[in-house]
Amino acid sequence: MPEPLPAAFRRLAASNLAAQAAEQVALAAAPLLAVLALGAGAAGAGWLQAAQTLPFLLLSLPAGLLADSTSRRRLMLGAELLRAASLLGILALLLGGGLSLPWLAALGFLGATGTVAYSVAAPALLPALVARGRLAEANRWLELARSTAFAAGPALGGALLGGLGGAAAFALAAGLSLLAARAKAGLPDPAPAPAPRRTALAGLREGAGFVLGHPLLRPVLVTAVVFNTAWFLLLAVYAAYAVERLGLSAAGTGVTLGLYGAGMVAGAALAPPLLRRLPFGRLVAVGPCAGLLAALLMLASLGAPHGAPGAALAGASLFLFGAGPILWTIATTTLRQAVTPDRLLGRVSAVVMTATFGARPLGAALGALLAARLGVEACLAAAALGFLVQALVIAASPVPRLTRLPAATTG
């Protein structure tokens, strides 16, 4: 039996579970609250998603500079406290009767700012906590924690909102975020790797140049950008689509979103045997292929009868959206950590996050525009086209031909 991973890593994983659960409960509750209580349609829900993901586009690069030059533990702790503050703000407005769609969007933006800083700092901290040979195992456990949160959070958020109201959902999310902050406060705080003094622009240019010049990281980046654009184009209108077209309640919509998390759990559970049996590059390619199949299932739900048949296709689609891409996340994060010098990890993670997660508000805004002008059908068709493109990009690259994790890059 292999030795357990270090205690510091286990603390990081526990904080990750609580933080991801807080985020998922809130992210499931927000669009349902917008549609059911604030009168938003598909376009309004899409603009809300755009606001909640915009910090990934605007702030990932500054967060990466901080992750390579300051305490990564303090950055993660501050990020979590910022998220907790935003959730408590939404709760206070709900209880006081003053919540509006603009307030929900603004506080969602603030909470996502905390998520950005954490998401950049955590992958940069991990190689200091875990030996290189166990990075894939550690990433798998982190993704399993995230998957559990994605499975339980949306269903719980939808059930709480439908049964007890939005205040109960956001109170739970805020409490989980504060628990995550407490766990992060006890993490070790290794000093950043020494680096020559340079301007912020030069530092960012170095990180971007490394990613764009690397023959493996570049196609991974392009694939992820297209995937995230298409995914958030679809996700931006899903709550309204589920309620208005599929006939689901808030709780039913939460259950279907929870199937996305269940798929993530299944994918993370399958990761160890797949890592042993498949060449490393084939494992990377599973995610984009599963995403394409999932998009086609969601598109097929348009033609299904109202009610259970359409909901079943949507649920199966969301399950696949979780199962395949979680393998992609585990494999590509491990790939990035293996080939990137430690002194560049924060900036490289930030460049990747800016491009990939930054595509999310663009996809959500595109979903809002298409829904307003052409309807939900156009959104689902455009998303399927995007998933076809990302599958073709990774298939044409050298990544699927990798037989094992590449050697570390020096520098």
Salt bridges, closest charged atoms under 4 A:
GLU23 OE1 - ARG83 NH1 3.97
ASP68 OD1 - ARG72 NH2 2.95
ASP68 OD2 - ARG347 NE 2.92
GLU80 OE1 - ARG83 NH2 2.76
GLU80 OE1 - LYS184 NZ 2.44
GLU137 OE1 - ARG134 NE 2.96
GLU143 OE1 - ARG146 NE 2.72
ASP189 OD2 - ARG73 NH2 3.73
ASP189 OD2 - ARG74 NH1 3.59
GLU206 OE1 - ARG198 NH1 3.28
GLU206 OE2 - ARG343 NH1 2.72
GLU206 OE1 - ARG347 NH1 3.08
GLU377 OE2 - ARG245 NH1 2.83
